[in-house]
């Protein structure tokens, strides 16, 4: 997405360019930080981009927090369940 940003945004309606931060979705703080840097550049900060990035950041941060808080317990449970079969 970063490499082809200009080509992508040149082919979609302007309001859709504001949705590009959704490519940073998932459960990676590193990917989110990379998106923050990318979309902080004026050439990548179309109207609405920061609002979308804020929503994406909330979701990513929730996922990262959940993984940190519950990840070990979930992995342990899944490991025990697989061993019980």
C-alpha distances in whole Angstrom, upper triangle without the diagonal:
4,6,5,5,9,9,8,10,13,13,13,16,16,17,14,11,13,12,8,10,11,8,10,13,15,18,16,18,16,12,14,15,12,10,14,14,11,12,15,15,16,14,11,14,15,18,18,14,17,19,16,15,18,19,16,18,21,20,18,21,24,22,22,26,27,26,28,31,31,29,32,35,32,32,36,36,34,36,39,39,38,41,43,42
4,6,5,9,10,10,11,13,15,15,18,17,18,16,13,14,14,10,10,12,10,11,14,17,19,17,17,15,12,13,13,10,9,12,11,8,10,13,12,14,12,9,13,14,18,18,14,16,19,16,15,18,19,17,18,21,21,19,22,24,23,23,26,28,27,28,31,32,30,33,36,34,33,37,38,36,37,41,41,40,42,45,44
4,6,8,9,10,12,13,15,16,19,18,20,18,15,17,16,13,14,16,13,14,18,20,22,20,20,18,15,17,17,13,13,15,14,11,13,16,14,16,13,12,15,17,20,21,18,20,22,20,18,22,23,20,21,25,24,22,25,28,26,26,30,31,30,31,34,35,33,36,38,36,35,39,40,38,39,43,43,41,44,47,46
4,6,5,6,9,10,11,13,16,16,18,15,12,15,15,12,14,15,13,15,18,20,23,21,22,20,17,18,19,16,14,17,16,13,14,17,15,16,13,12,15,16,19,20,17,20,22,19,19,22,23,20,22,26,25,23,26,29,27,28,31,32,31,33,36,36,34,37,40,37,37,41,42,39,41,44,44,42,45,48,47
4,6,5,6,8,10,11,13,13,14,12,9,12,12,9,11,13,11,13,16,19,22,21,21,19,16,17,17,14,12,15,14,10,11,14,12,13,10,8,11,12,15,16,13,16,18,16,16,19,20,18,20,23,23,22,24,27,26,26,30,31,30,32,35,36,34,37,39,37,37,41,41,39,41,45,44,43,46,48,48
4,5,5,6,9,10,13,12,14,13,10,13,14,11,14,16,15,17,20,23,26,24,25,23,20,20,20,17,15,17,16,13,13,15,13,13,9,9,12,12,15,17,15,18,20,18,18,22,23,21,23,26,26,25,28,30,30,30,33,35,34,36,38,39,38,41,43,41,41,44,45,43,45,48,48,47,50,52,51
4,6,5,7,9,12,13,15,13,11,15,15,12,16,17,15,18,21,24,27,26,26,25,21,22,23,20,18,20,19,16,16,19,17,16,13,12,15,15,18,19,17,20,22,20,20,24,24,23,25,28,27,26,29,32,31,31,35,36,35,37,40,40,38,42,44,41,41,45,45,43,45,48,47,46,49,52,51
4,5,5,7,10,11,13,10,8,12,12,9,13,14,12,16,18,21,24,23,24,23,19,20,21,18,16,18,19,15,15,18,17,17,13,12,14,13,16,17,15,18,20,17,18,21,21,20,22,25,24,24,27,29,28,29,32,33,32,34,37,37,36,39,41,38,38,42,43,40,42,46,45,44,47,49,48
4,5,5,8,7,10,8,6,9,10,9,12,14,13,16,18,22,25,24,25,24,20,20,21,19,16,18,18,14,13,16,15,14,11,9,11,10,13,14,12,16,17,15,16,20,20,19,21,24,24,24,26,28,28,29,32,33,33,35,37,38,37,40,42,40,40,44,44,42,44,47,46,45,49,51,50
4,6,8,8,12,10,9,12,14,12,16,17,17,20,22,25,28,28,28,27,24,23,24,22,19,21,21,17,16,19,17,16,12,12,14,12,15,16,15,19,21,19,20,23,24,23,25,28,27,27,30,32,32,33,36,37,37,39,41,42,40,44,46,43,43,47,47,45,47,51,50,49,52,54,53
4,7,9,12,10,9,13,14,13,16,17,17,20,22,25,28,28,29,28,24,24,26,23,21,23,23,19,18,21,20,19,16,15,17,14,17,18,17,21,22,19,21,24,24,23,26,28,27,27,31,32,32,33,36,37,37,39,41,41,40,43,45,42,43,46,46,44,46,50,48,47,51,52,51
4,6,8,6,7,10,11,11,14,15,15,18,20,23,27,27,28,27,23,23,25,23,20,21,22,19,17,20,20,19,16,14,15,13,14,15,14,18,19,16,18,22,21,20,23,25,25,25,28,30,29,31,34,34,35,37,39,39,38,42,43,41,41,45,45,43,45,48,47,46,49,51,50
4,6,5,7,10,11,12,15,16,17,20,21,25,28,28,29,29,25,24,26,24,21,22,23,20,18,21,20,18,16,15,15,12,12,13,14,17,17,16,18,21,21,21,24,25,25,26,29,30,30,32,35,35,36,38,40,40,40,43,45,42,43,47,46,44,47,50,48,48,52,53,52
4,5,5,7,10,11,14,15,17,19,21,24,27,27,27,27,24,22,24,22,19,20,21,18,15,18,17,15,13,12,12,8,9,10,11,14,15,14,16,19,19,19,22,24,24,25,27,29,29,31,33,34,35,37,39,40,39,43,44,42,43,46,46,45,47,50,49,49,52,54,53
4,5,6,8,10,13,14,16,18,19,22,25,26,26,26,23,21,23,22,18,19,21,18,15,18,18,16,15,13,12,9,8,8,9,13,12,11,14,16,16,17,20,21,21,23,25,26,27,29,31,32,33,35,36,37,37,41,42,39,41,44,44,43,45,48,47,47,50,52,51
4,5,5,7,10,11,13,15,16,20,23,23,24,24,21,19,21,20,17,18,20,17,14,18,18,17,15,13,12,10,10,9,10,13,13,11,13,16,15,15,18,20,20,21,24,25,25,27,29,30,31,33,35,35,34,38,39,37,38,42,41,40,42,45,44,44,47,48,48
4,5,5,9,10,11,14,15,19,22,22,22,22,19,17,19,17,14,15,17,14,11,14,14,13,12,9,9,7,8,8,7,11,12,10,12,15,15,15,17,20,20,20,23,24,25,26,28,30,30,32,34,35,34,38,39,37,38,41,41,40,42,45,44,44,47,49,48
4,6,7,9,11,13,14,18,21,21,21,21,18,16,17,17,13,13,15,13,10,13,14,13,12,9,8,6,6,5,4,8,8,7,9,12,12,12,14,17,17,18,20,22,22,24,26,27,28,30,32,33,32,36,37,35,36,40,40,39,41,44,43,43,46,48,48
4,6,6,8,10,11,15,18,18,19,19,16,14,17,16,12,14,16,14,11,14,16,16,15,11,11,10,10,8,7,10,9,6,8,11,10,10,13,15,15,15,18,20,20,21,24,25,25,28,29,30,29,33,34,32,33,37,37,35,38,41,40,40,43,44,44
4,5,6,8,10,14,17,17,17,17,13,12,15,13,10,12,14,11,9,13,14,14,13,9,10,10,11,10,7,10,11,8,9,12,12,10,13,16,15,15,18,20,20,21,24,25,25,27,29,30,29,32,34,32,32,36,36,35,37,40,39,39,42,44,43
4,5,6,8,11,14,13,14,14,11,9,11,10,7,9,11,9,8,11,13,14,14,10,10,11,12,10,7,8,9,6,5,9,9,7,9,12,12,12,14,16,16,17,20,21,22,23,26,27,26,29,31,29,30,33,34,32,35,38,37,37,40,42,42
4,5,5,9,12,13,14,14,11,10,13,13,9,12,14,13,11,15,17,18,17,14,14,14,15,12,10,11,11,7,7,10,9,6,9,12,10,10,14,15,15,16,19,20,20,22,24,25,24,27,29,27,27,31,31,30,32,35,34,34,37,39,39
4,5,8,12,11,13,13,9,9,12,11,8,12,14,12,11,15,16,18,17,13,14,15,17,15,12,13,14,11,10,13,12,9,11,14,12,11,15,17,15,16,20,20,20,22,25,25,23,27,29,26,27,30,31,29,31,34,34,33,36,38,38
4,7,9,8,9,9,6,6,9,8,6,9,11,11,11,14,16,18,18,14,15,16,18,15,12,13,13,10,8,11,11,7,8,11,10,8,12,14,13,13,16,18,17,19,22,22,21,24,26,24,25,28,29,28,30,33,32,32,35,37,37
4,7,8,10,11,8,7,11,11,10,12,15,14,14,17,19,21,21,17,17,18,19,16,14,14,14,11,9,11,10,6,8,10,7,6,10,11,10,11,14,15,15,17,19,20,19,22,24,22,22,26,26,25,27,30,29,29,32,34,34
4,6,9,10,8,9,12,13,12,14,17,17,17,20,22,24,24,20,21,22,23,20,17,17,17,14,13,14,12,9,10,11,8,6,9,10,8,9,12,12,12,14,17,17,15,19,20,18,19,22,23,21,23,26,26,26,29,31,31
4,7,9,8,9,12,13,13,15,17,18,18,21,23,26,26,22,23,24,25,22,20,19,19,16,14,15,13,10,10,11,8,5,8,8,5,6,9,9,8,11,13,14,12,15,17,16,16,20,20,19,21,24,24,24,27,29,29
4,5,5,6,9,10,11,13,15,15,17,18,21,24,24,21,21,23,25,22,19,18,19,17,14,15,14,11,10,12,10,7,8,11,8,7,10,12,10,12,15,16,14,17,19,18,18,21,23,22,23,26,27,26,29,31,32
4,6,5,6,9,10,10,12,14,15,16,19,22,23,20,20,23,24,21,18,17,18,16,13,13,14,11,9,11,11,7,7,10,9,7,10,12,11,12,15,16,15,18,21,20,20,23,25,24,26,29,29,29,32,34,35
4,5,5,6,9,10,11,12,14,15,18,21,22,19,19,22,24,22,19,18,19,17,14,15,16,13,11,14,14,10,11,14,13,10,14,16,14,14,18,19,18,20,23,22,22,25,27,26,27,30,31,31,33,35,36
4,5,5,6,9,10,10,12,14,16,19,19,16,17,20,21,20,16,16,17,15,12,14,14,11,10,13,13,9,11,14,13,11,15,17,15,16,20,21,19,22,25,23,23,26,28,26,28,31,31,31,33,36,36
4,5,5,6,9,10,10,12,15,18,18,15,15,18,19,17,14,13,14,12,9,10,11,8,7,10,10,7,9,12,12,11,14,16,15,16,19,21,19,23,25,24,24,27,29,28,29,32,33,33,35,37,38
4,5,5,6,9,10,11,13,16,17,15,15,18,20,18,15,13,15,14,10,12,14,11,9,13,13,10,11,15,15,13,15,18,17,17,21,23,21,24,27,26,26,29,31,30,31,35,35,35,37,40,40
4,5,5,6,9,10,12,15,15,13,14,17,19,18,14,14,16,15,11,14,15,13,12,15,16,13,14,17,17,15,18,21,20,20,23,25,23,26,29,28,28,31,33,31,33,36,36,36,38,41,41
4,5,5,6,8,10,13,13,10,11,14,16,15,11,11,13,11,8,11,13,10,10,13,14,12,13,17,16,16,19,21,20,21,24,26,24,27,30,28,29,32,33,32,34,37,37,37,39,42,42
4,5,5,6,9,12,13,10,10,13,15,14,10,9,12,11,7,9,12,10,9,13,14,12,13,17,17,16,18,21,21,22,24,26,25,28,31,30,30,33,35,34,36,39,39,39,41,44,44
4,6,5,7,11,12,10,11,14,16,16,12,11,15,14,11,13,16,14,13,16,18,16,16,20,20,19,21,24,24,24,27,29,28,30,33,32,32,35,37,36,37,41,41,41,43,46,46
4,6,6,9,9,7,9,12,15,15,11,11,15,14,11,14,16,14,14,18,18,16,18,21,21,20,23,26,25,26,29,30,29,32,35,33,33,37,38,37,38,42,42,41,44,46,46
4,5,7,8,5,5,9,11,11,7,8,11,11,8,11,14,12,13,16,17,16,18,21,21,21,23,26,26,26,29,31,30,33,35,34,34,38,39,38,39,43,43,42,45,47,47
4,6,8,7,6,10,12,12,9,8,12,13,10,12,15,15,14,17,19,18,19,22,23,22,24,27,27,27,30,32,31,34,37,36,36,39,41,40,41,45,45,45,47,49,50
4,6,5,6,10,13,14,11,11,15,15,13,16,19,18,17,21,22,21,22,25,26,25,27,30,30,30,33,35,34,37,40,38,39,42,43,42,44,47,47,47,50,52,52
4,5,5,8,10,13,11,11,15,16,14,17,19,19,19,22,24,23,24,28,28,28,30,33,33,33,36,38,37,40,42,41,42,45,46,45,47,50,50,50,52,55,55
4,6,7,11,13,11,13,16,16,15,18,20,20,20,24,25,24,26,29,29,29,31,34,34,34,37,39,38,41,43,42,42,45,46,45,47,50,50,49,52,54,54
4,6,10,11,8,10,13,13,12,15,17,16,17,20,21,20,22,25,25,25,28,30,30,31,34,35,34,37,40,38,38,42,43,41,43,46,46,46,49,51,51
4,7,8,6,7,10,11,10,13,15,15,16,19,20,20,21,24,25,25,27,29,30,31,33,35,34,37,39,38,39,42,43,42,44,47,47,46,49,51,51
4,6,6,8,10,11,11,14,16,16,17,20,21,21,23,25,26,27,29,31,32,33,35,36,36,39,41,40,40,44,44,43,45,48,48,48,51,53,52
4,6,8,9,10,11,13,15,16,17,19,21,22,23,25,26,27,29,31,32,33,35,37,36,40,41,40,41,44,45,44,46,49,48,48,52,53,53
4,6,5,6,9,10,11,13,14,16,17,18,20,22,23,24,26,28,29,30,32,33,33,37,38,37,38,41,41,41,43,46,45,45,49,50,50
4,5,5,6,9,10,10,12,14,16,16,18,20,21,22,24,26,27,28,30,31,31,34,36,34,35,39,39,38,41,43,43,43,46,48,48
4,5,5,6,9,10,10,12,14,15,16,18,20,20,22,24,25,26,28,30,30,33,35,33,35,38,38,38,40,43,42,43,46,47,48
4,5,5,6,9,10,11,13,14,15,17,19,20,21,23,25,26,27,29,29,33,34,32,34,37,37,37,39,42,41,42,45,46,47
4,5,5,6,9,10,11,12,14,16,17,18,20,21,23,24,26,27,27,31,32,30,32,35,35,34,37,39,39,39,42,44,44
4,5,5,6,9,10,10,12,14,15,16,18,20,21,22,24,25,25,29,30,29,30,33,34,33,35,38,38,38,41,43,43
4,5,5,6,9,10,10,12,14,15,16,18,20,21,22,24,24,28,29,28,30,33,33,33,35,38,37,38,41,42,43
4,5,5,7,9,10,11,13,14,15,17,19,20,21,22,23,27,28,26,28,31,31,31,33,36,35,36,39,40,41
4,5,5,6,8,10,11,12,14,15,17,18,20,21,21,24,26,24,25,29,29,28,31,33,33,33,36,38,38
4,5,5,6,8,10,10,12,14,15,16,18,19,20,23,25,23,25,28,28,28,30,33,33,33,36,38,38
4,6,5,6,9,10,10,12,14,15,16,18,19,22,23,22,24,27,27,27,30,32,32,33,35,37,38
4,5,5,6,9,10,11,12,14,15,16,17,20,21,20,21,25,25,24,27,29,29,30,33,34,34
4,5,5,6,8,10,10,12,14,15,15,18,20,19,20,23,24,23,25,28,28,28,31,33,33
4,5,5,6,8,10,10,12,14,14,18,19,18,20,23,23,24,26,28,28,29,32,33,34
4,6,5,6,9,10,10,12,13,16,17,16,18,21,21,22,24,26,26,27,30,31,32
4,5,5,6,9,10,10,10,14,15,14,15,18,19,19,21,23,23,24,27,28,29
4,5,5,6,9,10,10,13,15,14,15,18,19,19,21,23,24,25,27,29,30
4,5,5,6,8,9,12,14,14,15,18,19,19,21,23,24,25,27,29,30
4,5,5,6,7,10,11,10,13,15,16,16,19,20,21,22,25,26,27
4,5,5,4,8,10,9,10,13,14,14,16,18,19,20,22,24,25
4,6,6,8,10,11,12,14,15,16,18,20,21,22,24,26,27
4,6,8,9,10,12,13,14,16,18,19,20,22,23,25,27
4,6,5,6,9,10,11,12,14,16,16,18,20,21,23
4,6,5,6,9,10,11,12,14,15,16,18,20,22
4,5,5,6,9,10,10,12,14,15,16,18,20
4,5,5,6,9,10,11,12,14,15,16,19
4,5,5,6,9,10,10,12,14,15,17
4,5,5,6,9,10,11,12,14,16
4,6,5,6,9,10,11,12,15
4,5,5,6,9,10,11,13
4,5,5,6,9,10,11
4,5,5,6,9,10
4,5,5,6,9
4,5,5,7
4,5,6
4,5
4
